[in-house]
Structures are given as C-alpha cells and as structure tokens.
Amino acid sequence: MTSAPIRDVIRALESVIPSGKKPAVLHEPSFQGNEWTYVRDCLNSTYVSYVGRYVDKFESMLAEFTEVKKAVAVVNGTSALHIALKLAGVGPHDEVLCPAFTFVATANAISYCGAIPHFIDSEEATLGIDPRKLKDYLKDIVSVDADGCKNKWTGRRIKAVIPVHTFGHPVDLDPVMELCNEYSIEMIEDAAESLGSYYKGTHTGNWGKLSILSFNGNKTITTGGGGALITNDENLGMLAKHLTSTAKIPHPWAYCHDHTGYNYRLPNINAAVGCAQMEQLSIFLEKKRKLAAAYEKAFASIPGISFFKEPPFARSNYWLNALLLDESASGLLEPLLEATHLDGIMTRPAWQLMPRLSMFKDCPAMDLSCAESLVKRLINIPSSPFLLG
Ligand SMILES: *Cc1c(COP(=O)(O)O)cnc(C)c1O
C-alpha cells in the first residue's frame, strides 16, 4: 500500500524519533524546573491575579532575553497583536499587510481594529513575507502623500505590515524595513513562534515598533495561555501596560480610568509558570537545535523531500520542524500525513491560506503563488524539546 518514497520518509523519521516516544506529538511542553515551587508560592501569597512579583519578574526576564527595553505580559499572543496594532495607529478602514501564510490570529487581530488585512506572498527561503515581491507590488499599487501610504485601488491607507517569523525562522527584515521607511508603513513583528530566534545576531522582535510573543501550550515556552508585547520604545511600552490593564490611573483606592482600556493582563499564577519556563529556555533551545540537526542529517539524501533549514542570516529556534516536498512530489502530502499518523508520528499540514477562510475571502491580496505552493508541500513533524530524551 505505501509507496517507496513514503517508506523512505517514515524510515528517516523513525531513525530520529525513539520508538518509546510514540505516539510522538507535534510539540509537547515540559515542566521539569521550578514550575511547582513558584505556583505553590504564588497560591500561598494569595496574589493570584494581576498584582504580584511574578508578573514583574517574568516581564524583566523576557526583556533581558530578547534584548528589548520593555516587555508587557498579557493573556495571549492574539491580544498582544491587537494592542500592538492599536498603538501603531491602526484604526477602522486602514489596511494592514499580512502574510496569507500564517496562523489565523495575525489576521484576526487586524479585524479587531476594524482594519482590513491585505494578504501578501511568502518566499520559500524563509517561509515569511517576500520583500522583493512586496517591493514590486507596492510600486504598482500605492501612492504616498502627506497622509502616508495609500492603496490606489481601494483608496484606503496602508498603515502597517506584520512580518511573521514562521515556525521560528526569521523573515529577511532589512529589505522589509527599507520598504517601511520608503512608504511610511509601521512594522509590527509577529514573533509568536520565534522566542530564541535571531536575525543577523539580534533577537527577533527588535525591529518592530512593537512586537509580540506567545506562550500558548504548544510554543517554545508556555504559561498555559499567555503572550507579551515587546518594544524598544519605553513610552509605547508604558502605554501598552496601561491599555492592557484597564487604563487605570494608579491610586491607592480611587477608580479612575483615562481610556477604554482592556483587561488583557497576564495573571500572576501564569507568570509564575513563565518565570520557571524562562529559566529553562536555553536548555529547550539547545535541545531543539539538536533535534533539528538530527532531522537534517536523516533527510539529507531522501529524494523528493527536504528538511527546512534556517536561512543563512538567521539563527532559528526551530520551534516547529518542517519538511518540504518537491513540486513534483506534492501529491504525496495526503498519503504521507496518513502513513505517519498510522505509525504514531503526529505530523500536520500547514495552515490554510487566510483568503481561503470565509471571513477573509473578500480582502485584497496580491499574487500568492509561493504561499499556495508551500501549503501543498509543507508538513510539520514532531518538535518537542525532549523528544530525543
Ligand atoms: C500562536 C500564534 C499567535 C497567537 O498566539 P496565542 O497566544 O495563541 O493567542 C499569533 N501568531 C502566530 C504566528 C502564532 O503562531
């Protein structure tokens, strides 16, 4: 039943994944550090919600690790994106450039602002937005005036662009920044998947006006649910803290709020888990790179399929490892998903492209040929940090 190429792929996966680890899930969290100690301490303190030292500590650990001036912990990565876009000035009827090839949260957050996602293509070298294709496209469709960048076809303002560091692999940011400067477009990095990934030696998230991280259960570190805004603009960071905590003016008893704020603060109990996870982050990253190296070796000479490697300018966290089928072998995607699942290896296809989803089907989009091809050929494979033990 299974064809020879599929047997080769299964054999290569089995040469890496220990048989005792099956079923091997895509990404499993690990709590072998101070999680229980800190959570117990948090419960004993009774400060389980928004006040407490773990939130402050988690924020400073994040800022230090990612080398930014300010980190603000929030309930999840999606809410972080919502606030980042708002603080970048995105409002109703603006357009925001966003890859078609991303997780739905990126596009949803644009909608929360009343803005319209404008979908752009990706490049195979990074799995992120293609700056050269974007450059040609913008030349065609926009004009710049005192108001900023305008889409000539829709008449709407193009306010921001969101590069997504897909599966942890950094986007080629320098040429994207050049376009942002040329066209007065703000940049928000969706670094939800790229904690521990570096672009040209600097941690991802340092280029955006604001950037975001996610600590969902399947991400590199987890707080159960959680996220953060990170920024090098201290004033914006303070404003992000204020807006995500009901915009309350500090006072010992009075309730005074000066904006329509949001209740997006990360509870102290989640931050307690986060602090313990941050202490282990370098171990997770080391283990993940070892696993990626093992996959790379196992797939070095399998015809028709390749292991996706970090671009030359980047150091990736290899959050989710990916295999890419050659164009001519794309017919193998479905049979491969089925065969790996039968074998206890929980592979996954990539997301559906955003314009395929009913709520985004009428949004503007450029030619998406690369993203369309990637979706037909990409398969994520088990990537838990302790898969090799
Ligand atoms: C996980 C993720 C998010 C959202 O994070 P949540 O914490 O799940 O809200 C946003 N963008 C990308 C690319 C993600 O992978």
The ligand as a Gaussian input file, in Angstrom:
#p B3LYP/6-31G(d) Opt

LIG

0 1
 C        0.434000      31.278000      18.392000
 C        0.416000      32.372000      17.404000
 C       -0.262000      33.580000      17.644000
 C       -1.236000      33.810000      18.751000
 O       -0.879000      33.467000      19.980000
 P       -1.974000      32.999000      21.078000
 O       -1.159000      33.100000      22.313000
 O       -2.372000      31.616000      20.728000
 O       -3.096000      33.975000      21.046000
 C       -0.132000      34.602000      16.716000
 N        0.582000      34.449000      15.606000
 C        1.229000      33.307000      15.320000
 C        2.012000      33.207000      14.061000
 C        1.152000      32.220000      16.202000
 O        1.762000      31.069000      15.898000

